[in-house]
Amino acid sequence: MDIYKEEDIRQHVSISKAALTKIEEAFRHLYKGGVSQPPVIHVDVPEYNGEADIKTAYIPGFDTFAIKVSAGFFYNPQKGLPSLGGLMLAMASETGVPRALLQDNGYLTDVRTALAGAIAADQLAAKDIASVGVIGTGLQARLQVEALQLVRSFHEVHVYGRTPENVKKYQQEMEEKYDLTVRLAESAEEVVRGNDLVVTTTPAQEPLIEADWLHDGLHITAMGSDAAGKQELSPDIFSKADLVVGDLASQVFSIGELQHAKDVNENDITELGKILSGDASGRTKDQQVTVADLTGTGVQDTAIANYALEQMRR
């Protein structure tokens, strides 16, 4: 069995068009069927503000399927440690023999999550935007912006976070790394009202965005809610939006934002893979309000693991 360390994986896998194409392919497989993907196994560790998820999926035609463990322990930054971590085990699809251990410390999860946000925005956000709004200042608040640059051209980021020192650090790092102008917002409302593309990236358990803030042309990608009890959006948002898209319908209603939207059912939303397969439309009018609820799926993990193995073995 091959063992790959985080530093090796980072050298060969990045947020790129090639990787984005692999994640798009995974969503198409998920929609078209034939995929074996069990529900997410979730473990809470409340005394340490921690959680862990186990995700997996077999995709027909893929050499291996990944079993991924990802952890989020949100007191870690106070200890000088990253909040997120994990690893992936790649199993041979033909024999079930373990083929590789990817000790990525959550890096591949970070990449595929950012790419999913870019894919959703590409299908749902307005084509011409001048700026991106971000709520949150953690790693995904950074990577989502990096991935969005693959699908949209913009020169400003408007960010809101609850901790002033984290916001200032975010501003400095993003301006230096991506040559963007980062403006600090006084509130989440300011971010939403001032941008046509907004990404929420927090582990919040109560709404950060209210329905009254919606405006014509707005797209929101909510990617922070991936477990029961998490919530970044007011439930009223979904009934006011023109189009609501999820990565997996059954999953967004159990662990995504839509777990809180009692007046919305699976018939009211569209899956991202259906749009990518051409069987449904994304944004069709400039004035539409669109929302993507992304919870993270096992097919994304299998896709990024196979891509990583291809890159490193090559």
C-alpha positions as protocol buffer text, in pm:
chain_id: "A"
residue {
  index: 1
  type: MET
  ca { x: 0 y: 0 z: 0 }
}
residue {
  index: 2
  type: ASP
  ca { x: 133 y: 342 z: -96 }
}
residue {
  index: 3
  type: ILE
  ca { x: 144 y: 610 z: 173 }
}
residue {
  index: 4
  type: TYR
  ca { x: 142 y: 975 z: 72 }
}
residue {
  index: 5
  type: LYS
  ca { x: 217 y: 1259 z: 312 }
}
residue {
  index: 6
  type: GLU
  ca { x: 50 y: 1597 z: 307 }
}
residue {
  index: 7
  type: GLU
  ca { x: 354 y: 1773 z: 160 }
}
residue {
  index: 8
  type: ASP
  ca { x: 364 y: 1530 z: -134 }
}
residue {
  index: 9
  type: ILE
  ca { x: -7 y: 1571 z: -200 }
}
residue {
  index: 10
  type: ARG
  ca { x: 16 y: 1950 z: -192 }
}
residue {
  index: 11
  type: GLN
  ca { x: 292 y: 1942 z: -454 }
}
residue {
  index: 12
  type: HIS
  ca { x: 72 y: 1756 z: -702 }
}
residue {
  index: 13
  type: VAL
  ca { x: -284 y: 1867 z: -628 }
}
residue {
  index: 14
  type: SER
  ca { x: -408 y: 2224 z: -630 }
}
residue {
  index: 15
  type: ILE
  ca { x: -721 y: 2424 z: -698 }
}
residue {
  index: 16
  type: SER
  ca { x: -716 y: 2403 z: -1076 }
}
residue {
  index: 17
  type: LYS
  ca { x: -935 y: 2367 z: -1383 }
}
residue {
  index: 18
  type: ALA
  ca { x: -828 y: 2003 z: -1415 }
}
residue {
  index: 19
  type: ALA
  ca { x: -936 y: 1922 z: -1060 }
}
residue {
  index: 20
  type: LEU
  ca { x: -1259 y: 2118 z: -1104 }
}
residue {
  index: 21
  type: THR
  ca { x: -1345 y: 1904 z: -1407 }
}
residue {
  index: 22
  type: LYS
  ca { x: -1307 y: 1590 z: -1195 }
}
residue {
  index: 23
  type: ILE
  ca { x: -1549 y: 1720 z: -932 }
}
residue {
  index: 24
  type: GLU
  ca { x: -1800 y: 1816 z: -1201 }
}
residue {
  index: 25
  type: GLU
  ca { x: -1776 y: 1461 z: -1334 }
}
residue {
  index: 26
  type: ALA
  ca { x: -1845 y: 1323 z: -986 }
}
residue {
  index: 27
  type: PHE
  ca { x: -2164 y: 1529 z: -953 }
}
residue {
  index: 28
  type: ARG
  ca { x: -2283 y: 1402 z: -1291 }
}
residue {
  index: 29
  type: HIS
  ca { x: -2228 y: 1042 z: -1178 }
}
residue {
  index: 30
  type: LEU
  ca { x: -2417 y: 1110 z: -856 }
}
residue {
  index: 31
  type: TYR
  ca { x: -2718 y: 1240 z: -1048 }
}
residue {
  index: 32
  type: LYS
  ca { x: -2722 y: 977 z: -1323 }
}
residue {
  index: 33
  type: GLY
  ca { x: -2716 y: 684 z: -1080 }
}
residue {
  index: 34
  type: GLY
  ca { x: -2507 y: 372 z: -1030 }
}
residue {
  index: 35
  type: VAL
  ca { x: -2317 y: 535 z: -746 }
}
residue {
  index: 36
  type: SER
  ca { x: -2310 y: 360 z: -409 }
}
residue {
  index: 37
  type: GLN
  ca { x: -2298 y: 629 z: -141 }
}
residue {
  index: 38
  type: PRO
  ca { x: -2413 y: 568 z: 218 }
}
residue {
  index: 39
  type: PRO
  ca { x: -2531 y: 846 z: 448 }
}
residue {
  index: 40
  type: VAL
  ca { x: -2269 y: 1050 z: 631 }
}
residue {
  index: 41
  type: ILE
  ca { x: -2154 y: 913 z: 968 }
}
residue {
  index: 42
  type: HIS
  ca { x: -2122 y: 1207 z: 1207 }
}
residue {
  index: 43
  type: VAL
  ca { x: -1959 y: 1213 z: 1551 }
}
residue {
  index: 44
  type: ASP
  ca { x: -1987 y: 1508 z: 1790 }
}
residue {
  index: 45
  type: VAL
  ca { x: -1723 y: 1585 z: 2055 }
}
residue {
  index: 46
  type: PRO
  ca { x: -1896 y: 1874 z: 2232 }
}
residue {
  index: 47
  type: GLU
  ca { x: -1656 y: 1923 z: 2524 }
}
residue {
  index: 48
  type: TYR
  ca { x: -1381 y: 2015 z: 2275 }
}
residue {
  index: 49
  type: ASN
  ca { x: -1607 y: 2188 z: 2023 }
}
residue {
  index: 50
  type: GLY
  ca { x: -1521 y: 1911 z: 1781 }
}
residue {
  index: 51
  type: GLU
  ca { x: -1682 y: 1687 z: 1523 }
}
residue {
  index: 52
  type: ALA
  ca { x: -1583 y: 1419 z: 1276 }
}
residue {
  index: 53
  type: ASP
  ca { x: -1747 y: 1288 z: 957 }
}
residue {
  index: 54
  type: ILE
  ca { x: -1695 y: 968 z: 762 }
}
residue {
  index: 55
  type: LYS
  ca { x: -1786 y: 985 z: 393 }
}
residue {
  index: 56
  type: THR
  ca { x: -1741 y: 738 z: 110 }
}
residue {
  index: 57
  type: ALA
  ca { x: -1876 y: 649 z: -233 }
}
residue {
  index: 58
  type: TYR
  ca { x: -1812 y: 400 z: -509 }
}
residue {
  index: 59
  type: ILE
  ca { x: -1832 y: 547 z: -860 }
}
residue {
  index: 60
  type: PRO
  ca { x: -1856 y: 297 z: -1148 }
}
residue {
  index: 61
  type: GLY
  ca { x: -1544 y: 304 z: -1364 }
}
residue {
  index: 62
  type: PHE
  ca { x: -1317 y: 451 z: -1098 }
}
residue {
  index: 63
  type: ASP
  ca { x: -1009 y: 245 z: -1005 }
}
residue {
  index: 64
  type: THR
  ca { x: -1050 y: 312 z: -635 }
}
residue {
  index: 65
  type: PHE
  ca { x: -1312 y: 440 z: -394 }
}
residue {
  index: 66
  type: ALA
  ca { x: -1220 y: 658 z: -100 }
}
residue {
  index: 67
  type: ILE
  ca { x: -1314 y: 624 z: 264 }
}
residue {
  index: 68
  type: LYS
  ca { x: -1259 y: 967 z: 414 }
}
residue {
  index: 69
  type: VAL
  ca { x: -1246 y: 1081 z: 773 }
}
residue {
  index: 70
  type: SER
  ca { x: -1259 y: 1456 z: 827 }
}
residue {
  index: 71
  type: ALA
  ca { x: -1248 y: 1634 z: 1160 }
}
residue {
  index: 72
  type: GLY
  ca { x: -1328 y: 1988 z: 1267 }
}
residue {
  index: 73
  type: PHE
  ca { x: -1216 y: 2096 z: 1613 }
}
residue {
  index: 74
  type: PHE
  ca { x: -1285 y: 2464 z: 1648 }
}
residue {
  index: 75
  type: TYR
  ca { x: -1088 y: 2535 z: 1965 }
}
residue {
  index: 76
  type: ASN
  ca { x: -773 y: 2423 z: 1783 }
}
residue {
  index: 77
  type: PRO
  ca { x: -661 y: 2769 z: 1665 }
}
residue {
  index: 78
  type: GLN
  ca { x: -627 y: 2870 z: 2031 }
}
residue {
  index: 79
  type: LYS
  ca { x: -379 y: 2582 z: 2064 }
}
residue {
  index: 80
  type: GLY
  ca { x: -184 y: 2674 z: 1753 }
}
residue {
  index: 81
  type: LEU
  ca { x: -343 y: 2393 z: 1551 }
}
residue {
  index: 82
  type: PRO
  ca { x: -560 y: 2400 z: 1237 }
}
residue {
  index: 83
  type: SER
  ca { x: -934 y: 2358 z: 1288 }
}
residue {
  index: 84
  type: LEU
  ca { x: -969 y: 2096 z: 1016 }
}
residue {
  index: 85
  type: GLY
  ca { x: -791 y: 1765 z: 959 }
}
residue {
  index: 86
  type: GLY
  ca { x: -837 y: 1413 z: 832 }
}
residue {
  index: 87
  type: LEU
  ca { x: -719 y: 1142 z: 594 }
}
residue {
  index: 88
  type: MET
  ca { x: -839 y: 922 z: 308 }
}
residue {
  index: 89
  type: LEU
  ca { x: -803 y: 551 z: 245 }
}
residue {
  index: 90
  type: ALA
  ca { x: -820 y: 449 z: -123 }
}
residue {
  index: 91
  type: MET
  ca { x: -958 y: 97 z: -174 }
}
residue {
  index: 92
  type: ALA
  ca { x: -928 y: -95 z: -502 }
}
residue {
  index: 93
  type: SER
  ca { x: -1269 y: -103 z: -667 }
}
residue {
  index: 94
  type: GLU
  ca { x: -1211 y: -452 z: -813 }
}
residue {
  index: 95
  type: THR
  ca { x: -1076 y: -632 z: -507 }
}
residue {
  index: 96
  type: GLY
  ca { x: -1134 y: -411 z: -202 }
}
residue {
  index: 97
  type: VAL
  ca { x: -763 y: -422 z: -126 }
}
residue {
  index: 98
  type: PRO
  ca { x: -633 y: -97 z: 32 }
}
residue {
  index: 99
  type: ARG
  ca { x: -419 y: 74 z: -231 }
}
residue {
  index: 100
  type: ALA
  ca { x: -314 y: 403 z: -75 }
}
residue {
  index: 101
  type: LEU
  ca { x: -330 y: 602 z: 244 }
}
residue {
  index: 102
  type: LEU
  ca { x: -355 y: 974 z: 180 }
}
residue {
  index: 103
  type: GLN
  ca { x: -238 y: 1148 z: 495 }
}
residue {
  index: 104
  type: ASP
  ca { x: -356 y: 1485 z: 372 }
}
residue {
  index: 105
  type: ASN
  ca { x: -470 y: 1633 z: 706 }
}
residue {
  index: 106
  type: GLY
  ca { x: -791 y: 1743 z: 536 }
}
residue {
  index: 107
  type: TYR
  ca { x: -620 y: 1917 z: 244 }
}
residue {
  index: 108
  type: LEU
  ca { x: -804 y: 1718 z: -26 }
}
residue {
  index: 109
  type: THR
  ca { x: -1134 y: 1786 z: 148 }
}
residue {
  index: 110
  type: ASP
  ca { x: -1050 y: 2156 z: 150 }
}
residue {
  index: 111
  type: VAL
  ca { x: -975 y: 2147 z: -223 }
}
residue {
  index: 112
  type: ARG
  ca { x: -1284 y: 1956 z: -330 }
}
residue {
  index: 113
  type: THR
  ca { x: -1506 y: 2174 z: -108 }
}
residue {
  index: 114
  type: ALA
  ca { x: -1370 y: 2491 z: -265 }
}
residue {
  index: 115
  type: LEU
  ca { x: -1411 y: 2349 z: -614 }
}
residue {
  index: 116
  type: ALA
  ca { x: -1774 y: 2254 z: -544 }
}
residue {
  index: 117
  type: GLY
  ca { x: -1839 y: 2615 z: -447 }
}
residue {
  index: 118
  type: ALA
  ca { x: -1688 y: 2734 z: -774 }
}
residue {
  index: 119
  type: ILE
  ca { x: -1895 y: 2484 z: -973 }
}
residue {
  index: 120
  type: ALA
  ca { x: -2216 y: 2600 z: -805 }
}
residue {
  index: 121
  type: ALA
  ca { x: -2130 y: 2965 z: -864 }
}
residue {
  index: 122
  type: ASP
  ca { x: -2045 y: 2898 z: -1227 }
}
residue {
  index: 123
  type: GLN
  ca { x: -2393 y: 2758 z: -1286 }
}
residue {
  index: 124
  type: LEU
  ca { x: -2590 y: 2995 z: -1065 }
}
residue {
  index: 125
  type: ALA
  ca { x: -2417 y: 3332 z: -1026 }
}
residue {
  index: 126
  type: ALA
  ca { x: -2434 y: 3623 z: -1267 }
}
residue {
  index: 127
  type: LYS
  ca { x: -2165 y: 3613 z: -1536 }
}
residue {
  index: 128
  type: ASP
  ca { x: -2039 y: 3964 z: -1470 }
}
residue {
  index: 129
  type: ILE
  ca { x: -1951 y: 4047 z: -1111 }
}
residue {
  index: 130
  type: ALA
  ca { x: -1714 y: 4309 z: -975 }
}
residue {
  index: 131
  type: SER
  ca { x: -1679 y: 4168 z: -624 }
}
residue {
  index: 132
  type: VAL
  ca { x: -1742 y: 3866 z: -404 }
}
residue {
  index: 133
  type: GLY
  ca { x: -1888 y: 3874 z: -54 }
}
residue {
  index: 134
  type: VAL
  ca { x: -1755 y: 3634 z: 209 }
}
residue {
  index: 135
  type: ILE
  ca { x: -1892 y: 3567 z: 556 }
}
residue {
  index: 136
  type: GLY
  ca { x: -1626 y: 3401 z: 768 }
}
residue {
  index: 137
  type: THR
  ca { x: -1248 y: 3428 z: 784 }
}
residue {
  index: 138
  type: GLY
  ca { x: -1128 y: 3069 z: 805 }
}
residue {
  index: 139
  type: LEU
  ca { x: -958 y: 2846 z: 550 }
}
residue {
  index: 140
  type: GLN
  ca { x: -1266 y: 2799 z: 331 }
}
residue {
  index: 141
  type: ALA
  ca { x: -1318 y: 3176 z: 327 }
}
residue {
  index: 142
  type: ARG
  ca { x: -980 y: 3186 z: 155 }
}
residue {
  index: 143
  type: LEU
  ca { x: -1008 y: 2880 z: -71 }
}
residue {
  index: 144
  type: GLN
  ca { x: -1357 y: 2958 z: -192 }
}
residue {
  index: 145
  type: VAL
  ca { x: -1229 y: 3289 z: -327 }
}
residue {
  index: 146
  type: GLU
  ca { x: -932 y: 3118 z: -491 }
}
residue {
  index: 147
  type: ALA
  ca { x: -1159 y: 2864 z: -659 }
}
residue {
  index: 148
  type: LEU
  ca { x: -1405 y: 3130 z: -773 }
}
residue {
  index: 149
  type: GLN
  ca { x: -1125 y: 3288 z: -973 }
}
residue {
  index: 150
  type: LEU
  ca { x: -1139 y: 2981 z: -1199 }
}
residue {
  index: 151
  type: VAL
  ca { x: -1493 y: 3067 z: -1309 }
}
residue {
  index: 152
  type: ARG
  ca { x: -1539 y: 3443 z: -1257 }
}
residue {
  index: 153
  type: SER
  ca { x: -1330 y: 3756 z: -1297 }
}
residue {
  index: 154
  type: PHE
  ca { x: -1347 y: 3998 z: -1004 }
}
residue {
  index: 155
  type: HIS
  ca { x: -1114 y: 4239 z: -829 }
}
residue {
  index: 156
  type: GLU
  ca { x: -1271 y: 4294 z: -485 }
}
residue {
  index: 157
  type: VAL
  ca { x: -1371 y: 4085 z: -185 }
}
residue {
  index: 158
  type: HIS
  ca { x: -1600 y: 4216 z: 89 }
}
residue {
  index: 159
  type: VAL
  ca { x: -1558 y: 4018 z: 409 }
}
residue {
  index: 160
  type: TYR
  ca { x: -1736 y: 4006 z: 742 }
}
residue {
  index: 161
  type: GLY
  ca { x: -1616 y: 3817 z: 1048 }
}
residue {
  index: 162
  type: ARG
  ca { x: -1693 y: 3839 z: 1416 }
}
residue {
  index: 163
  type: THR
  ca { x: -1330 y: 3860 z: 1536 }
}
residue {
  index: 164
  type: PRO
  ca { x: -1157 y: 4184 z: 1426 }
}
residue {
  index: 165
  type: GLU
  ca { x: -802 y: 4045 z: 1438 }
}
residue {
  index: 166
  type: ASN
  ca { x: -902 y: 3751 z: 1218 }
}
residue {
  index: 167
  type: VAL
  ca { x: -1065 y: 3985 z: 969 }
}
residue {
  index: 168
  type: LYS
  ca { x: -752 y: 4200 z: 946 }
}
residue {
  index: 169
  type: LYS
  ca { x: -535 y: 3891 z: 901 }
}
residue {
  index: 170
  type: TYR
  ca { x: -766 y: 3769 z: 627 }
}
residue {
  index: 171
  type: GLN
  ca { x: -744 y: 4104 z: 451 }
}
residue {
  index: 172
  type: GLN
  ca { x: -366 y: 4110 z: 461 }
}
residue {
  index: 173
  type: GLU
  ca { x: -321 y: 3752 z: 340 }
}
residue {
  index: 174
  type: MET
  ca { x: -578 y: 3772 z: 60 }
}
residue {
  index: 175
  type: GLU
  ca { x: -445 y: 4100 z: -76 }
}
residue {
  index: 176
  type: GLU
  ca { x: -89 y: 3969 z: -77 }
}
residue {
  index: 177
  type: LYS
  ca { x: -164 y: 3627 z: -225 }
}
residue {
  index: 178
  type: TYR
  ca { x: -431 y: 3704 z: -483 }
}
residue {
  index: 179
  type: ASP
  ca { x: -377 y: 4071 z: -569 }
}
residue {
  index: 180
  type: LEU
  ca { x: -734 y: 4154 z: -467 }
}
residue {
  index: 181
  type: THR
  ca { x: -874 y: 4452 z: -283 }
}
residue {
  index: 182
  type: VAL
  ca { x: -1032 y: 4328 z: 38 }
}
residue {
  index: 183
  type: ARG
  ca { x: -1282 y: 4559 z: 206 }
}
residue {
  index: 184
  type: LEU
  ca { x: -1395 y: 4502 z: 564 }
}
residue {
  index: 185
  type: ALA
  ca { x: -1772 y: 4504 z: 613 }
}
residue {
  index: 186
  type: GLU
  ca { x: -1939 y: 4620 z: 932 }
}
residue {
  index: 187
  type: SER
  ca { x: -2203 y: 4347 z: 916 }
}
residue {
  index: 188
  type: ALA
  ca { x: -2319 y: 4039 z: 729 }
}
residue {
  index: 189
  type: GLU
  ca { x: -2604 y: 4249 z: 595 }
}
residue {
  index: 190
  type: GLU
  ca { x: -2357 y: 4488 z: 433 }
}
residue {
  index: 191
  type: VAL
  ca { x: -2187 y: 4193 z: 259 }
}
residue {
  index: 192
  type: VAL
  ca { x: -2514 y: 4056 z: 122 }
}
residue {
  index: 193
  type: ARG
  ca { x: -2661 y: 4386 z: 7 }
}
residue {
  index: 194
  type: GLY
  ca { x: -2335 y: 4495 z: -155 }
}
residue {
  index: 195
  type: ASN
  ca { x: -2258 y: 4187 z: -365 }
}
residue {
  index: 196
  type: ASP
  ca { x: -2418 y: 3964 z: -626 }
}
residue {
  index: 197
  type: LEU
  ca { x: -2216 y: 3658 z: -521 }
}
residue {
  index: 198
  type: VAL
  ca { x: -2192 y: 3571 z: -151 }
}
residue {
  index: 199
  type: VAL
  ca { x: -2032 y: 3269 z: 15 }
}
residue {
  index: 200
  type: THR
  ca { x: -2094 y: 3168 z: 376 }
}
residue {
  index: 201
  type: THR
  ca { x: -1815 y: 2963 z: 533 }
}
residue {
  index: 202
  type: THR
  ca { x: -1886 y: 2931 z: 905 }
}
residue {
  index: 203
  type: PRO
  ca { x: -1990 y: 2657 z: 1152 }
}
residue {
  index: 204
  type: ALA
  ca { x: -2275 y: 2881 z: 1276 }
}
residue {
  index: 205
  type: GLN
  ca { x: -2577 y: 2736 z: 1450 }
}
residue {
  index: 206
  type: GLU
  ca { x: -2809 y: 3030 z: 1395 }
}
residue {
  index: 207
  type: PRO
  ca { x: -2887 y: 3238 z: 1086 }
}
residue {
  index: 208
  type: LEU
  ca { x: -2631 y: 3487 z: 964 }
}
residue {
  index: 209
  type: ILE
  ca { x: -2832 y: 3602 z: 659 }
}
residue {
  index: 210
  type: GLU
  ca { x: -3193 y: 3719 z: 665 }
}
residue {
  index: 211
  type: ALA
  ca { x: -3446 y: 3699 z: 382 }
}
residue {
  index: 212
  type: ASP
  ca { x: -3508 y: 4076 z: 388 }
}
residue {
  index: 213
  type: TRP
  ca { x: -3153 y: 4131 z: 262 }
}
residue {
  index: 214
  type: LEU
  ca { x: -3205 y: 3947 z: -68 }
}
residue {
  index: 215
  type: HIS
  ca { x: -3188 y: 4152 z: -386 }
}
residue {
  index: 216
  type: ASP
  ca { x: -3224 y: 4093 z: -760 }
}
residue {
  index: 217
  type: GLY
  ca { x: -2928 y: 3912 z: -912 }
}
residue {
  index: 218
  type: LEU
  ca { x: -2799 y: 3767 z: -585 }
}
residue {
  index: 219
  type: HIS
  ca { x: -2645 y: 3423 z: -559 }
}
residue {
  index: 220
  type: ILE
  ca { x: -2558 y: 3266 z: -221 }
}
residue {
  index: 221
  type: THR
  ca { x: -2342 y: 2959 z: -176 }
}
residue {
  index: 222
  type: ALA
  ca { x: -2390 y: 2824 z: 177 }
}
residue {
  index: 223
  type: MET
  ca { x: -2126 y: 2564 z: 255 }
}
residue {
  index: 224
  type: GLY
  ca { x: -2091 y: 2580 z: 633 }
}
residue {
  index: 225
  type: SER
  ca { x: -2385 y: 2359 z: 730 }
}
residue {
  index: 226
  type: ASP
  ca { x: -2286 y: 1993 z: 708 }
}
residue {
  index: 227
  type: ALA
  ca { x: -2434 y: 1850 z: 1028 }
}
residue {
  index: 228
  type: ALA
  ca { x: -2759 y: 1855 z: 1222 }
}
residue {
  index: 229
  type: GLY
  ca { x: -2805 y: 2182 z: 1408 }
}
residue {
  index: 230
  type: LYS
  ca { x: -2581 y: 2396 z: 1189 }
}
residue {
  index: 231
  type: GLN
  ca { x: -2738 y: 2695 z: 1016 }
}
residue {
  index: 232
  type: GLU
  ca { x: -2618 y: 3004 z: 830 }
}
residue {
  index: 233
  type: LEU
  ca { x: -2933 y: 3110 z: 641 }
}
residue {
  index: 234
  type: SER
  ca { x: -3280 y: 3208 z: 756 }
}
residue {
  index: 235
  type: PRO
  ca { x: -3530 y: 2943 z: 638 }
}
residue {
  index: 236
  type: ASP
  ca { x: -3742 y: 3215 z: 475 }
}
residue {
  index: 237
  type: ILE
  ca { x: -3468 y: 3264 z: 217 }
}
residue {
  index: 238
  type: PHE
  ca { x: -3554 y: 2942 z: 36 }
}
residue {
  index: 239
  type: SER
  ca { x: -3917 y: 3029 z: -27 }
}
residue {
  index: 240
  type: LYS
  ca { x: -3815 y: 3370 z: -164 }
}
residue {
  index: 241
  type: ALA
  ca { x: -3537 y: 3241 z: -391 }
}
residue {
  index: 242
  type: ASP
  ca { x: -3612 y: 3174 z: -757 }
}
residue {
  index: 243
  type: LEU
  ca { x: -3388 y: 2866 z: -768 }
}
residue {
  index: 244
  type: VAL
  ca { x: -3254 y: 2647 z: -487 }
}
residue {
  index: 245
  type: VAL
  ca { x: -2985 y: 2390 z: -565 }
}
residue {
  index: 246
  type: GLY
  ca { x: -2834 y: 2121 z: -344 }
}
residue {
  index: 247
  type: ASP
  ca { x: -2541 y: 1886 z: -391 }
}
residue {
  index: 248
  type: LEU
  ca { x: -2757 y: 1589 z: -283 }
}
residue {
  index: 249
  type: ALA
  ca { x: -3128 y: 1639 z: -212 }
}
residue {
  index: 250
  type: SER
  ca { x: -3163 y: 1382 z: 64 }
}
residue {
  index: 251
  type: GLN
  ca { x: -2854 y: 1512 z: 238 }
}
residue {
  index: 252
  type: VAL
  ca { x: -2928 y: 1885 z: 235 }
}
residue {
  index: 253
  type: PHE
  ca { x: -3259 y: 1818 z: 411 }
}
residue {
  index: 254
  type: SER
  ca { x: -3091 y: 1616 z: 685 }
}
residue {
  index: 255
  type: ILE
  ca { x: -2766 y: 1805 z: 752 }
}
residue {
  index: 256
  type: GLY
  ca { x: -2768 y: 2110 z: 524 }
}
residue {
  index: 257
  type: GLU
  ca { x: -2937 y: 2447 z: 545 }
}
residue {
  index: 258
  type: LEU
  ca { x: -3263 y: 2297 z: 424 }
}
residue {
  index: 259
  type: GLN
  ca { x: -3301 y: 2094 z: 744 }
}
residue {
  index: 260
  type: HIS
  ca { x: -3451 y: 2414 z: 886 }
}
residue {
  index: 261
  type: ALA
  ca { x: -3681 y: 2497 z: 591 }
}
residue {
  index: 262
  type: LYS
  ca { x: -4002 y: 2319 z: 687 }
}
residue {
  index: 263
  type: ASP
  ca { x: -4202 y: 2463 z: 396 }
}
residue {
  index: 264
  type: VAL
  ca { x: -3961 y: 2331 z: 131 }
}
residue {
  index: 265
  type: ASN
  ca { x: -3937 y: 1972 z: 7 }
}
residue {
  index: 266
  type: GLU
  ca { x: -3721 y: 1779 z: -239 }
}
residue {
  index: 267
  type: ASN
  ca { x: -3952 y: 1866 z: -529 }
}
residue {
  index: 268
  type: ASP
  ca { x: -3875 y: 2235 z: -472 }
}
residue {
  index: 269
  type: ILE
  ca { x: -3501 y: 2206 z: -531 }
}
residue {
  index: 270
  type: THR
  ca { x: -3264 y: 2095 z: -807 }
}
residue {
  index: 271
  type: GLU
  ca { x: -2948 y: 1889 z: -766 }
}
residue {
  index: 272
  type: LEU
  ca { x: -2622 y: 2033 z: -895 }
}
residue {
  index: 273
  type: GLY
  ca { x: -2550 y: 1718 z: -1098 }
}
residue {
  index: 274
  type: LYS
  ca { x: -2879 y: 1754 z: -1283 }
}
residue {
  index: 275
  type: ILE
  ca { x: -2778 y: 2102 z: -1400 }
}
residue {
  index: 276
  type: LEU
  ca { x: -2429 y: 1986 z: -1497 }
}
residue {
  index: 277
  type: SER
  ca { x: -2584 y: 1699 z: -1696 }
}
residue {
  index: 278
  type: GLY
  ca { x: -2803 y: 1938 z: -1895 }
}
residue {
  index: 279
  type: ASP
  ca { x: -3131 y: 1808 z: -1756 }
}
residue {
  index: 280
  type: ALA
  ca { x: -3209 y: 2127 z: -1563 }
}
residue {
  index: 281
  type: SER
  ca { x: -3121 y: 2494 z: -1596 }
}
residue {
  index: 282
  type: GLY
  ca { x: -2909 y: 2706 z: -1369 }
}
residue {
  index: 283
  type: ARG
  ca { x: -2948 y: 3083 z: -1374 }
}
residue {
  index: 284
  type: THR
  ca { x: -3152 y: 3192 z: -1675 }
}
residue {
  index: 285
  type: LYS
  ca { x: -3218 y: 3559 z: -1591 }
}
residue {
  index: 286
  type: ASP
  ca { x: -3001 y: 3832 z: -1446 }
}
residue {
  index: 287
  type: GLN
  ca { x: -3266 y: 3924 z: -1190 }
}
residue {
  index: 288
  type: GLN
  ca { x: -3299 y: 3577 z: -1035 }
}
residue {
  index: 289
  type: VAL
  ca { x: -3210 y: 3506 z: -673 }
}
residue {
  index: 290
  type: THR
  ca { x: -3034 y: 3169 z: -643 }
}
residue {
  index: 291
  type: VAL
  ca { x: -2907 y: 2966 z: -348 }
}
residue {
  index: 292
  type: ALA
  ca { x: -2675 y: 2664 z: -336 }
}
residue {
  index: 293
  type: ASP
  ca { x: -2676 y: 2443 z: -27 }
}
residue {
  index: 294
  type: LEU
  ca { x: -2354 y: 2240 z: -27 }
}
residue {
  index: 295
  type: THR
  ca { x: -2299 y: 1973 z: 237 }
}
residue {
  index: 296
  type: GLY
  ca { x: -2012 y: 1773 z: 86 }
}
residue {
  index: 297
  type: THR
  ca { x: -2057 y: 1429 z: -69 }
}
residue {
  index: 298
  type: GLY
  ca { x: -1867 y: 1104 z: -81 }
}
residue {
  index: 299
  type: VAL
  ca { x: -1841 y: 1120 z: -461 }
}
residue {
  index: 300
  type: GLN
  ca { x: -1635 y: 1437 z: -427 }
}
residue {
  index: 301
  type: ASP
  ca { x: -1395 y: 1255 z: -197 }
}
residue {
  index: 302
  type: THR
  ca { x: -1360 y: 955 z: -428 }
}
residue {
  index: 303
  type: ALA
  ca { x: -1310 y: 1188 z: -725 }
}
residue {
  index: 304
  type: ILE
  ca { x: -1041 y: 1401 z: -562 }
}
residue {
  index: 305
  type: ALA
  ca { x: -864 y: 1095 z: -418 }
}
residue {
  index: 306
  type: ASN
  ca { x: -847 y: 928 z: -762 }
}
residue {
  index: 307
  type: TYR
  ca { x: -727 y: 1255 z: -916 }
}
residue {
  index: 308
  type: ALA
  ca { x: -458 y: 1289 z: -649 }
}
residue {
  index: 309
  type: LEU
  ca { x: -336 y: 933 z: -705 }
}
residue {
  index: 310
  type: GLU
  ca { x: -323 y: 987 z: -1081 }
}
residue {
  index: 311
  type: GLN
  ca { x: -118 y: 1302 z: -1039 }
}
residue {
  index: 312
  type: MET
  ca { x: 128 y: 1157 z: -790 }
}
residue {
  index: 313
  type: ARG
  ca { x: 181 y: 825 z: -964 }
}
residue {
  index: 314
  type: ARG
  ca { x: 235 y: 1002 z: -1294 }
}
